[in-house]
């Protein structure tokens, strides 16, 4: 499986190099106030890819960080021994004896 992953990245890198060499032409980009910038096409595509990738990666890392924090909190709750609830003391019934007058106090 490691071989296939390495092969995939090698093929992707070779394809990117071939694409870059065959399309190394300047592309005019119209900026504000009538300014133009000539940028090579592969560089422009790389900047566009990074611009789209970084926000998605930041959201992903934030979500993973939040989930790891939640897992750590739950593991700490499980690992810390909780005191067992105290058993209720048995209630002993009290017997009230009648007084000689017949009134129970």
Beta strands, then each sheet from edge to edge (+ up, - down):
strand 1: 26-30
strand 2: 36-40
sheet 1: 1+ 2-
end
